[in-house]
Amino acid sequence: MDIRVVAGDVTAFAGDGLVLNLFEGVGAPAKAVQGGRVRGAKPLGGATAAVDAALGGAIADLIRAGEATGKWGEQTLLHALGRLSAKRVLVMGLGKPEELTLDRVRVVAAEAARALRKVGARRIATIVHGAGVGGLNPAQATQALVEGTLLGLYRFTRYKANNDHNAPRTIERLTIVERDRKRLHAMTEAVRRGRILAEAATTARDLVNEPGNTLTPTELARRAQAMARAARVRCEVLGPRELRRLGAGALLGVARGSQEPPRLIVLTYRGRRSGPHLGMVGKGVTFDSGGISIKPAENMEAMKGDMAGAAATIAATCAIARLVLPVRVTAVVPATENLPSGSALKPGDVLRALSGTTIEVINTDAEGRLILADALAFARKRQVTHLVDAATLTGACVVALGTVNSGAFTNDQAWLETVLAAGRASGERIWPMPMDVEYDELIKSDIAEIKNTGGRKGGAVTAAKFLQHFVGETPWVHLDIAGTSESDKEKGYHAKGATGVMARTFVLLAMEMLAK
């Protein structure tokens, strides 16, 4: 999509749709309040007032009739009927001014773009929501608007026929109209940042939405190499021979049940020579049947998405490079399938991880933590100063937090606060979870140093406690994205399917590190 920022008057825009906004209570008739006093209406202002005047007061008429209230999520579509150069005007309700956030800007931009796409609009324009009365920084609001628009319009159509009869409607151009020319430079740069962040998330979505027969560990590595070349990032791919030489017994153990060979994908970006070194790790199980401890058949097809952490990690690393951030990054993705076969890992087996730690396998469906163990240890060998991992790790985290928040587990409170700040900036919600030492008792093994599951009690926590064995003293945050990696319906700036969660948060985490 072509996105441009122009200085001018919104009433002069010639295209298929123009997006305006309305805060709750603005333009409403005066009414009596407690004590008999009369509270006057807040008049329409800015672009909305200008367009209303051009439409002969049509927006004000709808407000007086109660058909347009400005409540959050409300959409009011008007046809200009030749009174404007734009064919349609879409008025989006922003709710109360004090409740407007950058994430709400993302949502309203996404829903406005989808609404106009639905009626066949190809060229649309918008004002920047919240940059006036809302009090938001114009550049930040512009970035959020671009993110929301691109994320909201996302569709995965690679496997659908595209012909004249069912070709999907597409918005080709978004024009952001701004009255103040002094803001144009900062807003244009914000468009660039917003596009790169949104493309990181949509790239992650594309990878997660791919079927498992296409996106094998080998293919995931190939795509990572192609993305890395385009972003000028170094990419190493280690196969079974190199993994055996490293002693990556946990990753190799999980891979035993599949004919597809495992891969360890390592991306390296050097935006500076010294200073903090961010290590990012993403779980890359390209299909998870559960192995010998096989999952129920119902909804097993969704297990093609068990590499959502890997997708976010790869996409974020390339986005950090595209933004030319002055930070050092090493990203590690262990990629494998988890399948049952005569050679598959069995309950009761003992593996020796890359770190030398011995692991008793209790349940082969607790495979994600096994491959992450080797990846975290490998990242430490690359001398990262801070670690973060993202993994669709446990159903227990979904039970605890649903699909709203990702769970966060840490060995370092200061590093957790930095990760939480990045999550707030991206709009991807993260909730801290406990890591009390008493949980360690649940993963003690009778025959090895640790076992790979502590049972049903505190399942998300014991999974994190398992991972903690492989990070040493390095500040580390584990993000369990099992509940947030997919959406079961189109809502806000999420399409149905993969969300690309943590791709934008990881990029913003690199920015947060630079601000320290």
Order of alpha helices (4+ residues) and beta strands (2+ residues): beta-beta-beta-beta-alpha-alpha-beta-beta-alpha-beta-alpha-beta-alpha-alpha-beta-alpha-alpha-beta-beta-beta-alpha-beta-beta-beta-alpha-beta-alpha-beta-alpha-beta-beta-alpha-beta-beta-beta-alpha
